[in-house]
Each structure stands twice: as C-alpha cells, then as structure tokens.
Amino acid sequence: MPAEVDKAKCTGCESCVEECPSNAISMADGKAVVDADSCIDCGACIDACPVEAISM
C-alpha cells in the first residue's frame, strides 16, 4: 500500500521529497503528494517526516 500524506499535518518542508528513493513524492499547493504508481512502500518518507504526516 503506498504512502499517504495527511494534508492537515503536512508543513511543506519537503524532507520526504528529498528522501524518497523512487521520486514518488512531489509538492502541490505547498503539500506533499505521493504518486501511488511510483511508490515502492519503503517507508523512507515516513522516517523523514518531522511532523508524522505520512503513513502507509
């Protein structure tokens, strides 16, 4: 199951974008967005998020 971003918690810091090995995360309207087709379910974004806005 791909990562999901809680847009209410996301601060737009882009830490997840920088850590994603499959480049599945981009920014839209100041919030992280996950491309479910590119996500490899590794969890790197979850570990990178300082506000715990990402889950699987």
C-alpha distance matrix in Angstrom:
0.0 3.8 6.7 8.9 12.7 15.2 18.0 20.6 20.1 19.6 23.0 22.4 23.4 21.3 20.6 16.9 18.1 20.5 18.3 15.4 16.3 14.7 16.3 13.2 14.6 17.9 20.1 21.2 23.9 23.7 20.1 17.0 14.8 11.5 11.6 8.2 10.1 11.3 8.6 8.7 6.5 10.1 10.6 13.9 13.6 13.3 16.4 18.1 18.0 21.4 20.7 17.4 16.0 12.5 9.8 6.2
3.8 0.0 3.8 6.5 10.0 13.1 15.4 18.4 17.8 16.7 20.0 19.1 20.1 17.7 17.3 13.6 14.5 17.1 15.2 12.2 13.6 11.9 12.9 9.7 10.8 14.0 16.4 17.7 20.5 20.2 16.7 13.4 11.2 7.8 8.2 5.4 8.1 8.6 5.7 7.1 5.5 8.9 9.1 11.7 10.8 11.2 14.5 15.6 15.4 19.0 18.5 15.6 13.8 10.2 8.6 6.0
6.7 3.8 0.0 3.8 6.8 10.0 12.5 15.3 14.3 13.2 16.4 15.8 16.7 14.8 14.3 10.7 12.2 15.0 13.2 10.8 13.1 12.2 12.5 9.5 9.4 12.5 14.3 15.9 18.4 17.5 13.9 10.7 9.4 6.7 8.8 7.5 10.7 10.4 7.1 8.9 6.6 8.9 7.5 9.8 8.0 8.0 11.6 12.5 11.8 15.3 14.8 11.9 10.1 6.5 5.5 4.5
8.9 6.5 3.8 0.0 3.8 6.6 9.1 12.0 11.6 10.9 14.4 14.3 15.9 14.6 14.7 11.6 13.1 16.3 15.2 13.2 16.0 15.0 14.6 11.3 10.2 12.4 13.3 14.1 16.1 15.5 11.7 9.3 8.0 6.7 9.5 8.7 12.5 12.8 10.1 12.4 10.4 12.6 10.7 12.5 9.9 9.4 13.2 13.6 11.9 15.0 13.6 11.0 8.3 5.5 5.4 6.0
12.7 10.0 6.8 3.8 0.0 3.8 5.7 8.7 8.2 7.1 10.7 10.8 12.8 12.0 12.7 10.2 11.9 15.1 14.7 13.4 16.8 16.2 15.0 12.2 9.8 11.2 11.1 11.8 13.2 12.3 8.5 6.7 6.8 7.3 10.9 11.3 15.0 14.8 12.5 15.0 13.2 14.7 12.2 13.1 9.8 9.4 12.9 12.5 10.0 12.6 10.9 9.1 5.6 4.6 6.7 8.9
15.2 13.1 10.0 6.6 3.8 0.0 3.8 5.4 5.5 6.2 10.0 11.2 13.5 13.9 14.6 12.8 14.8 17.9 17.6 16.8 20.3 20.0 18.6 15.9 13.4 14.2 13.2 13.3 13.6 12.6 9.2 8.9 9.6 10.9 14.4 14.7 18.4 18.5 16.2 18.6 16.5 17.8 15.0 16.0 12.6 11.4 14.7 14.4 11.2 12.8 10.0 8.6 5.0 6.2 8.1 10.9
18.0 15.4 12.5 9.1 5.7 3.8 0.0 3.8 5.4 5.0 8.2 9.2 12.3 12.9 14.6 13.3 14.6 17.9 18.4 17.7 21.3 20.8 18.8 16.3 13.3 13.0 11.2 10.5 10.2 9.5 6.4 7.6 8.8 11.3 14.6 15.8 19.4 19.4 17.6 20.5 18.9 20.2 17.5 18.0 14.3 13.9 16.9 15.8 12.5 13.8 11.1 11.0 7.3 9.0 11.5 14.2
20.6 18.4 15.3 12.0 8.7 5.4 3.8 0.0 3.8 5.8 8.2 10.6 13.4 15.0 16.4 15.7 17.4 20.3 20.8 20.6 24.4 24.2 22.2 19.9 16.8 16.5 14.3 13.6 12.4 11.4 9.1 10.9 12.5 15.0 18.4 19.3 23.0 23.0 21.0 23.7 21.7 22.8 19.8 20.2 16.6 15.6 18.2 17.2 13.5 13.9 10.6 11.0 8.0 10.8 13.1 16.2
20.1 17.8 14.3 11.6 8.2 5.5 5.4 3.8 0.0 3.8 6.3 9.2 11.1 12.9 13.6 13.3 15.6 18.1 18.3 18.6 22.4 22.8 21.0 19.1 15.9 16.1 14.2 14.5 13.8 11.7 9.3 10.4 12.7 14.8 18.5 19.4 23.0 22.5 20.2 22.4 20.3 20.7 17.4 17.5 14.1 12.8 14.9 13.9 10.2 10.1 6.7 7.5 5.1 8.7 11.5 15.0
19.6 16.7 13.2 10.9 7.1 6.2 5.0 5.8 3.8 0.0 3.8 5.6 7.9 9.3 10.6 10.3 12.1 14.8 15.4 15.8 19.6 19.9 17.8 16.2 12.7 12.6 10.6 11.4 11.1 8.6 6.0 7.0 10.0 12.4 16.1 17.6 21.0 20.1 18.1 20.6 18.9 19.2 16.2 15.7 12.0 11.7 13.8 12.1 8.6 9.3 7.0 8.2 5.4 8.1 11.6 14.9
23.0 20.0 16.4 14.4 10.7 10.0 8.2 8.2 6.3 3.8 0.0 3.8 5.6 8.4 10.0 11.1 12.5 14.5 15.9 16.9 20.7 21.4 19.0 18.0 14.3 13.5 10.9 11.9 10.9 7.6 6.8 8.6 12.2 14.9 18.5 20.5 23.6 22.4 20.6 23.0 21.6 21.5 18.5 17.3 13.8 13.9 15.2 12.7 9.5 9.2 7.7 10.3 8.5 11.4 15.0 18.4
22.4 19.1 15.8 14.3 10.8 11.2 9.2 10.6 9.2 5.6 3.8 0.0 3.8 5.5 8.3 9.3 9.7 11.9 13.8 14.7 18.4 18.9 16.0 15.4 11.6 10.2 7.6 9.1 8.8 5.2 4.9 6.4 10.1 13.0 16.3 18.8 21.6 20.0 18.7 21.4 20.6 20.5 17.9 16.4 12.8 14.0 15.3 12.4 9.9 10.6 10.2 12.2 10.2 11.9 15.7 18.6
23.4 20.1 16.7 15.9 12.8 13.5 12.3 13.4 11.1 7.9 5.6 3.8 0.0 3.8 5.6 8.0 8.8 9.8 11.8 13.6 17.1 18.4 15.8 15.8 12.3 11.4 9.7 12.1 12.3 8.6 8.4 8.7 12.4 14.6 17.8 20.3 22.8 20.7 19.2 21.4 20.6 19.8 17.2 15.0 11.9 13.2 13.6 10.2 8.5 8.7 9.7 12.0 11.1 12.6 16.4 19.3
21.3 17.7 14.8 14.6 12.0 13.9 12.9 15.0 12.9 9.3 8.4 5.5 3.8 0.0 3.8 5.4 5.1 6.4 8.8 10.2 13.7 14.7 12.0 12.4 9.0 8.3 7.6 10.9 12.2 9.0 8.3 7.1 10.4 12.0 14.9 17.5 19.7 17.3 16.1 18.3 18.0 17.2 15.1 12.7 9.8 12.1 12.7 9.3 8.5 10.2 11.6 12.9 11.7 12.0 15.6 17.9
20.6 17.3 14.3 14.7 12.7 14.6 14.6 16.4 13.6 10.6 10.0 8.3 5.6 3.8 0.0 3.8 5.5 5.3 6.4 8.8 12.1 14.1 12.2 12.8 10.1 10.7 10.9 14.3 15.8 12.6 11.3 9.5 12.4 13.1 16.0 18.1 20.2 17.6 15.7 17.2 16.6 15.1 12.8 10.0 7.6 9.8 9.5 5.8 6.2 8.0 10.4 11.4 11.3 11.3 14.5 16.8
16.9 13.6 10.7 11.6 10.2 12.8 13.3 15.7 13.3 10.3 11.1 9.3 8.0 5.4 3.8 0.0 3.8 5.4 5.1 6.0 9.8 11.2 9.6 9.6 7.1 8.9 10.0 13.3 15.4 12.9 10.7 7.8 9.9 9.8 12.7 14.5 16.6 14.1 12.0 13.6 13.0 11.9 9.8 7.4 4.5 7.4 8.3 5.5 6.0 9.3 10.9 10.7 10.0 8.8 11.7 13.5
18.1 14.5 12.2 13.1 11.9 14.8 14.6 17.4 15.6 12.1 12.5 9.7 8.8 5.1 5.5 3.8 0.0 3.8 5.6 5.6 8.9 9.7 7.0 7.8 5.2 6.1 7.9 11.6 14.2 12.0 10.5 7.6 9.1 9.3 11.4 14.0 15.6 12.8 11.7 13.8 14.1 13.4 12.2 9.8 7.5 10.9 11.9 9.0 9.7 12.7 14.2 14.2 13.0 11.7 14.5 15.9
20.5 17.1 15.0 16.3 15.1 17.9 17.9 20.3 18.1 14.8 14.5 11.9 9.8 6.4 5.3 5.4 3.8 0.0 3.8 5.9 8.3 10.3 8.3 10.3 8.6 9.5 11.1 14.9 17.3 14.8 13.7 11.1 12.9 12.8 14.6 17.0 18.2 14.9 13.9 15.1 15.7 14.0 13.1 9.8 8.6 12.1 11.9 8.8 10.6 13.0 15.4 15.7 15.3 14.2 16.9 18.2
18.3 15.2 13.2 15.2 14.7 17.6 18.4 20.8 18.3 15.4 15.9 13.8 11.8 8.8 6.4 5.1 5.6 3.8 0.0 3.8 6.2 9.0 8.4 10.1 9.2 11.4 13.4 17.1 19.6 17.2 15.4 12.3 13.7 12.7 14.5 16.1 17.3 14.0 12.2 12.7 12.9 10.6 9.8 6.2 6.2 9.6 9.0 6.7 9.5 12.4 14.9 14.5 14.6 12.8 14.9 15.8
15.4 12.2 10.8 13.2 13.4 16.8 17.7 20.6 18.6 15.8 16.9 14.7 13.6 10.2 8.8 6.0 5.6 5.9 3.8 0.0 3.8 5.6 5.4 6.6 6.8 9.7 12.6 16.0 19.0 17.2 15.0 11.5 11.8 10.0 11.2 12.6 13.6 10.2 8.5 9.3 10.0 8.6 8.6 6.1 6.0 9.7 10.3 9.0 11.0 14.5 16.4 15.3 14.7 12.2 13.8 14.0
16.3 13.6 13.1 16.0 16.8 20.3 21.3 24.4 22.4 19.6 20.7 18.4 17.1 13.7 12.1 9.8 8.9 8.3 6.2 3.8 0.0 3.8 5.7 7.9 9.5 12.4 15.6 19.0 22.2 20.6 18.6 15.0 14.8 12.5 12.7 13.7 13.7 10.0 9.0 8.6 10.4 8.6 10.0 7.8 9.1 12.5 12.8 11.9 14.5 17.9 20.0 18.7 18.3 15.6 16.5 16.0
14.7 11.9 12.2 15.0 16.2 20.0 20.8 24.2 22.8 19.9 21.4 18.9 18.4 14.7 14.1 11.2 9.7 10.3 9.0 5.6 3.8 0.0 3.8 5.3 8.2 11.1 14.7 17.7 21.2 20.3 18.1 14.5 13.3 10.6 9.8 10.9 10.3 6.5 6.5 6.9 9.7 9.3 11.2 10.1 10.6 13.9 15.1 14.4 16.3 19.9 21.4 19.9 18.9 15.9 16.6 15.7
16.3 12.9 12.5 14.6 15.0 18.6 18.8 22.2 21.0 17.8 19.0 16.0 15.8 12.0 12.2 9.6 7.0 8.3 8.4 5.4 5.7 3.8 0.0 3.8 5.6 7.7 11.3 14.4 17.9 17.0 15.2 11.8 10.9 9.1 8.7 11.0 10.9 7.4 7.9 9.8 12.0 11.9 12.8 11.2 10.5 14.2 15.5 13.9 15.3 18.8 20.2 19.2 17.8 15.3 16.8 16.6
13.2 9.7 9.5 11.3 12.2 15.9 16.3 19.9 19.1 16.2 18.0 15.4 15.8 12.4 12.8 9.6 7.8 10.3 10.1 6.6 7.9 5.3 3.8 0.0 3.8 6.7 10.4 12.8 16.4 15.9 13.6 10.0 8.2 5.6 5.1 7.3 7.9 5.0 5.2 8.3 10.1 11.1 11.7 11.2 9.9 13.0 15.2 14.1 14.7 18.4 19.1 17.8 15.8 13.1 14.3 13.8
14.6 10.8 9.4 10.2 9.8 13.4 13.3 16.8 15.9 12.7 14.3 11.6 12.3 9.0 10.1 7.1 5.2 8.6 9.2 6.8 9.5 8.2 5.6 3.8 0.0 3.8 7.0 9.8 13.2 12.3 10.0 6.4 5.5 4.5 6.2 9.1 10.8 8.6 8.0 11.1 11.9 12.6 12.0 11.1 8.7 11.7 14.0 12.2 12.2 15.7 16.2 15.4 13.2 11.1 13.2 13.7
17.9 14.0 12.5 12.4 11.2 14.2 13.0 16.5 16.1 12.6 13.5 10.2 11.4 8.3 10.7 8.9 6.1 9.5 11.4 9.7 12.4 11.1 7.7 6.7 3.8 0.0 3.8 6.7 10.2 9.7 8.3 5.7 5.3 6.6 8.0 11.5 13.0 11.2 11.5 14.7 15.7 16.3 15.6 14.3 11.6 14.6 16.7 14.4 13.9 16.8 17.2 17.0 14.5 13.3 15.9 16.8
20.1 16.4 14.3 13.3 11.1 13.2 11.2 14.3 14.2 10.6 10.9 7.6 9.7 7.6 10.9 10.0 7.9 11.1 13.4 12.6 15.6 14.7 11.3 10.4 7.0 3.8 0.0 3.8 6.7 5.9 5.4 4.6 5.8 8.7 10.7 14.1 16.1 14.7 14.7 18.0 18.5 19.1 17.8 16.5 13.3 15.7 17.8 15.2 13.9 16.2 16.1 16.6 13.8 13.7 16.7 18.3
21.2 17.7 15.9 14.1 11.8 13.3 10.5 13.6 14.5 11.4 11.9 9.1 12.1 10.9 14.3 13.3 11.6 14.9 17.1 16.0 19.0 17.7 14.4 12.8 9.8 6.7 3.8 0.0 3.8 5.4 5.4 6.4 6.6 10.1 11.7 15.0 17.1 16.5 16.7 20.3 20.7 21.8 20.5 19.7 16.3 18.3 20.8 18.3 16.6 18.6 17.9 18.4 15.1 15.3 18.2 19.7
23.9 20.5 18.4 16.1 13.2 13.6 10.2 12.4 13.8 11.1 10.9 8.8 12.3 12.2 15.8 15.4 14.2 17.3 19.6 19.0 22.2 21.2 17.9 16.4 13.2 10.2 6.7 3.8 0.0 3.8 5.6 8.4 9.5 13.3 15.2 18.2 20.6 20.1 20.1 23.7 23.7 24.8 23.0 22.2 18.6 20.1 22.5 19.9 17.6 19.0 17.8 18.9 15.7 16.7 19.8 21.8
23.7 20.2 17.5 15.5 12.3 12.6 9.5 11.4 11.7 8.6 7.6 5.2 8.6 9.0 12.6 12.9 12.0 14.8 17.2 17.2 20.6 20.3 17.0 15.9 12.3 9.7 5.9 5.4 3.8 0.0 3.8 7.0 9.5 13.1 15.7 18.7 21.2 20.2 19.7 23.0 22.7 23.2 21.2 19.9 16.3 17.8 19.8 16.9 14.6 15.7 14.8 16.3 13.5 14.9 18.4 20.8
20.1 16.7 13.9 11.7 8.5 9.2 6.4 9.1 9.3 6.0 6.8 4.9 8.4 8.3 11.3 10.7 10.5 13.7 15.4 15.0 18.6 18.1 15.2 13.6 10.0 8.3 5.4 5.4 5.6 3.8 0.0 3.8 6.5 10.0 13.1 15.6 18.5 17.7 16.8 20.0 19.4 20.1 17.9 17.2 13.5 14.7 17.0 14.7 12.2 13.8 12.6 13.4 10.3 11.4 14.7 17.0
17.0 13.4 10.7 9.3 6.7 8.9 7.6 10.9 10.4 7.0 8.6 6.4 8.7 7.1 9.5 7.8 7.6 11.1 12.3 11.5 15.0 14.5 11.8 10.0 6.4 5.7 4.6 6.4 8.4 7.0 3.8 0.0 3.8 6.7 10.0 12.5 15.3 14.2 13.1 16.2 15.7 16.5 14.6 13.8 10.2 11.9 14.5 12.3 10.4 13.0 12.4 12.4 9.4 9.2 12.3 14.3
14.8 11.2 9.4 8.0 6.8 9.6 8.8 12.5 12.7 10.0 12.2 10.1 12.4 10.4 12.4 9.9 9.1 12.9 13.7 11.8 14.8 13.3 10.9 8.2 5.5 5.3 5.8 6.6 9.5 9.5 6.5 3.8 0.0 3.8 6.7 9.2 12.0 11.5 10.9 14.4 14.3 15.9 14.6 14.5 11.3 13.1 16.1 14.6 13.1 16.0 15.3 14.5 11.3 10.1 12.4 13.4
11.5 7.8 6.7 6.7 7.3 10.9 11.3 15.0 14.8 12.4 14.9 13.0 14.6 12.0 13.1 9.8 9.3 12.8 12.7 10.0 12.5 10.6 9.1 5.6 4.5 6.6 8.7 10.1 13.3 13.1 10.0 6.7 3.8 0.0 3.8 5.8 8.7 8.1 7.1 10.7 10.9 12.7 12.1 12.5 9.9 11.8 15.0 14.1 13.3 16.8 16.4 14.9 12.1 9.7 11.0 11.1
11.6 8.2 8.8 9.5 10.9 14.4 14.6 18.4 18.5 16.1 18.5 16.3 17.8 14.9 16.0 12.7 11.4 14.6 14.5 11.2 12.7 9.8 8.7 5.1 6.2 8.0 10.7 11.7 15.2 15.7 13.1 10.0 6.7 3.8 0.0 3.8 5.5 5.5 6.2 10.0 11.2 13.6 13.9 14.5 12.6 14.8 17.9 17.1 16.8 20.4 20.2 18.5 15.8 13.2 13.9 13.1
8.2 5.4 7.5 8.7 11.3 14.7 15.8 19.3 19.4 17.6 20.5 18.8 20.3 17.5 18.1 14.5 14.0 17.0 16.1 12.6 13.7 10.9 11.0 7.3 9.1 11.5 14.1 15.0 18.2 18.7 15.6 12.5 9.2 5.8 3.8 0.0 3.8 5.5 5.2 8.4 9.2 12.4 13.1 14.6 13.2 14.7 18.0 18.0 17.8 21.4 21.0 18.7 16.3 13.2 12.8 11.0
10.1 8.1 10.7 12.5 15.0 18.4 19.4 23.0 23.0 21.0 23.6 21.6 22.8 19.7 20.2 16.6 15.6 18.2 17.3 13.6 13.7 10.3 10.9 7.9 10.8 13.0 16.1 17.1 20.6 21.2 18.5 15.3 12.0 8.7 5.5 3.8 0.0 3.8 5.8 8.3 10.4 13.3 15.0 16.2 15.5 17.4 20.3 20.3 20.6 24.4 24.3 22.1 19.8 16.6 16.2 14.1
11.3 8.6 10.4 12.8 14.8 18.5 19.4 23.0 22.5 20.1 22.4 20.0 20.7 17.3 17.6 14.1 12.8 14.9 14.0 10.2 10.0 6.5 7.4 5.0 8.6 11.2 14.7 16.5 20.1 20.2 17.7 14.2 11.5 8.1 5.5 5.5 3.8 0.0 3.8 6.3 9.2 11.2 13.1 13.6 13.2 15.7 18.1 17.8 18.6 22.4 23.0 21.0 19.0 15.8 15.9 14.1
8.6 5.7 7.1 10.1 12.5 16.2 17.6 21.0 20.2 18.1 20.6 18.7 19.2 16.1 15.7 12.0 11.7 13.9 12.2 8.5 9.0 6.5 7.9 5.2 8.0 11.5 14.7 16.7 20.1 19.7 16.8 13.1 10.9 7.1 6.2 5.2 5.8 3.8 0.0 3.8 5.7 7.9 9.4 10.5 10.2 12.3 14.8 15.0 15.8 19.6 20.1 17.8 16.2 12.7 12.4 10.6
8.7 7.1 8.9 12.4 15.0 18.6 20.5 23.7 22.4 20.6 23.0 21.4 21.4 18.3 17.2 13.6 13.8 15.1 12.7 9.3 8.6 6.9 9.8 8.3 11.1 14.7 18.0 20.3 23.7 23.0 20.0 16.2 14.4 10.7 10.0 8.4 8.3 6.3 3.8 0.0 3.8 5.6 8.4 9.8 10.9 12.6 14.5 15.4 16.9 20.6 21.5 18.9 17.9 14.3 13.4 11.0
6.5 5.5 6.6 10.4 13.2 16.5 18.9 21.7 20.3 18.9 21.6 20.6 20.6 18.0 16.6 13.0 14.1 15.7 12.9 10.0 10.4 9.7 12.0 10.1 11.9 15.7 18.5 20.7 23.7 22.7 19.4 15.7 14.3 10.9 11.2 9.2 10.4 9.2 5.7 3.8 0.0 3.8 5.7 8.4 9.4 10.0 12.2 13.8 14.9 18.5 19.1 16.1 15.5 11.7 10.2 7.6
10.1 8.9 8.9 12.6 14.7 17.8 20.2 22.8 20.7 19.2 21.5 20.5 19.8 17.2 15.1 11.9 13.4 14.0 10.6 8.6 8.6 9.3 11.9 11.1 12.6 16.3 19.1 21.8 24.8 23.2 20.1 16.5 15.9 12.7 13.6 12.4 13.3 11.2 7.9 5.6 3.8 0.0 3.8 5.7 8.0 8.9 9.9 11.7 13.6 17.1 18.3 15.6 15.8 12.2 11.2 9.6
10.6 9.1 7.5 10.7 12.2 15.0 17.5 19.8 17.4 16.2 18.5 17.9 17.2 15.1 12.8 9.8 12.2 13.1 9.8 8.6 10.0 11.2 12.8 11.7 12.0 15.6 17.8 20.5 23.0 21.2 17.9 14.6 14.6 12.1 13.9 13.1 15.0 13.1 9.4 8.4 5.7 3.8 0.0 3.8 5.4 5.2 6.6 8.7 10.2 13.5 14.7 11.9 12.3 9.0 8.3 7.8
13.9 11.7 9.8 12.5 13.1 16.0 18.0 20.2 17.5 15.7 17.3 16.4 15.0 12.7 10.0 7.4 9.8 9.8 6.2 6.1 7.8 10.1 11.2 11.2 11.1 14.3 16.5 19.7 22.2 19.9 17.2 13.8 14.5 12.5 14.5 14.6 16.2 13.6 10.5 9.8 8.4 5.7 3.8 0.0 3.8 5.5 5.3 6.2 8.8 12.1 14.0 12.1 12.8 10.1 10.7 11.0
13.6 10.8 8.0 9.9 9.8 12.6 14.3 16.6 14.1 12.0 13.8 12.8 11.9 9.8 7.6 4.5 7.5 8.6 6.2 6.0 9.1 10.6 10.5 9.9 8.7 11.6 13.3 16.3 18.6 16.3 13.5 10.2 11.3 9.9 12.6 13.2 15.5 13.2 10.2 10.9 9.4 8.0 5.4 3.8 0.0 3.8 5.4 4.9 6.1 9.8 11.3 9.5 9.5 7.0 8.7 10.0
13.3 11.2 8.0 9.4 9.4 11.4 13.9 15.6 12.8 11.7 13.9 14.0 13.2 12.1 9.8 7.4 10.9 12.1 9.6 9.7 12.5 13.9 14.2 13.0 11.7 14.6 15.7 18.3 20.1 17.8 14.7 11.9 13.1 11.8 14.8 14.7 17.4 15.7 12.3 12.6 10.0 8.9 5.2 5.5 3.8 0.0 3.8 5.4 5.5 8.7 9.5 6.9 7.8 5.3 6.3 8.3
16.4 14.5 11.6 13.2 12.9 14.7 16.9 18.2 14.9 13.8 15.2 15.3 13.6 12.7 9.5 8.3 11.9 11.9 9.0 10.3 12.8 15.1 15.5 15.2 14.0 16.7 17.8 20.8 22.5 19.8 17.0 14.5 16.1 15.0 17.9 18.0 20.3 18.1 14.8 14.5 12.2 9.9 6.6 5.3 5.4 3.8 0.0 3.8 5.7 7.9 10.0 8.2 10.3 8.8 9.8 11.6
18.1 15.6 12.5 13.6 12.5 14.4 15.8 17.2 13.9 12.1 12.7 12.4 10.2 9.3 5.8 5.5 9.0 8.8 6.7 9.0 11.9 14.4 13.9 14.1 12.2 14.4 15.2 18.3 19.9 16.9 14.7 12.3 14.6 14.1 17.1 18.0 20.3 17.8 15.0 15.4 13.8 11.7 8.7 6.2 4.9 5.4 3.8 0.0 3.8 6.3 9.1 8.6 10.0 9.2 11.4 13.6
18.0 15.4 11.8 11.9 10.0 11.2 12.5 13.5 10.2 8.6 9.5 9.9 8.5 8.5 6.2 6.0 9.7 10.6 9.5 11.0 14.5 16.3 15.3 14.7 12.2 13.9 13.9 16.6 17.6 14.6 12.2 10.4 13.1 13.3 16.8 17.8 20.6 18.6 15.8 16.9 14.9 13.6 10.2 8.8 6.1 5.5 5.7 3.8 0.0 3.8 5.6 5.4 6.6 6.9 9.8 12.8
21.4 19.0 15.3 15.0 12.6 12.8 13.8 13.9 10.1 9.3 9.2 10.6 8.7 10.2 8.0 9.3 12.7 13.0 12.4 14.5 17.9 19.9 18.8 18.4 15.7 16.8 16.2 18.6 19.0 15.7 13.8 13.0 16.0 16.8 20.4 21.4 24.4 22.4 19.6 20.6 18.5 17.1 13.5 12.1 9.8 8.7 7.9 6.3 3.8 0.0 3.8 5.8 8.0 9.6 12.5 15.8
20.7 18.5 14.8 13.6 10.9 10.0 11.1 10.6 6.7 7.0 7.7 10.2 9.7 11.6 10.4 10.9 14.2 15.4 14.9 16.4 20.0 21.4 20.2 19.1 16.2 17.2 16.1 17.9 17.8 14.8 12.6 12.4 15.3 16.4 20.2 21.0 24.3 23.0 20.1 21.5 19.1 18.3 14.7 14.0 11.3 9.5 10.0 9.1 5.6 3.8 0.0 3.8 5.5 8.4 11.2 14.9
17.4 15.6 11.9 11.0 9.1 8.6 11.0 11.0 7.5 8.2 10.3 12.2 12.0 12.9 11.4 10.7 14.2 15.7 14.5 15.3 18.7 19.9 19.2 17.8 15.4 17.0 16.6 18.4 18.9 16.3 13.4 12.4 14.5 14.9 18.5 18.7 22.1 21.0 17.8 18.9 16.1 15.6 11.9 12.1 9.5 6.9 8.2 8.6 5.4 5.8 3.8 0.0 3.8 5.6 7.7 11.4
16.0 13.8 10.1 8.3 5.6 5.0 7.3 8.0 5.1 5.4 8.5 10.2 11.1 11.7 11.3 10.0 13.0 15.3 14.6 14.7 18.3 18.9 17.8 15.8 13.2 14.5 13.8 15.1 15.7 13.5 10.3 9.4 11.3 12.1 15.8 16.3 19.8 19.0 16.2 17.9 15.5 15.8 12.3 12.8 9.5 7.8 10.3 10.0 6.6 8.0 5.5 3.8 0.0 3.8 6.8 10.5
12.5 10.2 6.5 5.5 4.6 6.2 9.0 10.8 8.7 8.1 11.4 11.9 12.6 12.0 11.3 8.8 11.7 14.2 12.8 12.2 15.6 15.9 15.3 13.1 11.1 13.3 13.7 15.3 16.7 14.9 11.4 9.2 10.1 9.7 13.2 13.2 16.6 15.8 12.7 14.3 11.7 12.2 9.0 10.1 7.0 5.3 8.8 9.2 6.9 9.6 8.4 5.6 3.8 0.0 3.8 7.1
9.8 8.6 5.5 5.4 6.7 8.1 11.5 13.1 11.5 11.6 15.0 15.7 16.4 15.6 14.5 11.7 14.5 16.9 14.9 13.8 16.5 16.6 16.8 14.3 13.2 15.9 16.7 18.2 19.8 18.4 14.7 12.3 12.4 11.0 13.9 12.8 16.2 15.9 12.4 13.4 10.2 11.2 8.3 10.7 8.7 6.3 9.8 11.4 9.8 12.5 11.2 7.7 6.8 3.8 0.0 3.8
6.2 6.0 4.5 6.0 8.9 10.9 14.2 16.2 15.0 14.9 18.4 18.6 19.3 17.9 16.8 13.5 15.9 18.2 15.8 14.0 16.0 15.7 16.6 13.8 13.7 16.8 18.3 19.7 21.8 20.8 17.0 14.3 13.4 11.1 13.1 11.0 14.1 14.1 10.6 11.0 7.6 9.6 7.8 11.0 10.0 8.3 11.6 13.6 12.8 15.8 14.9 11.4 10.5 7.1 3.8 0.0
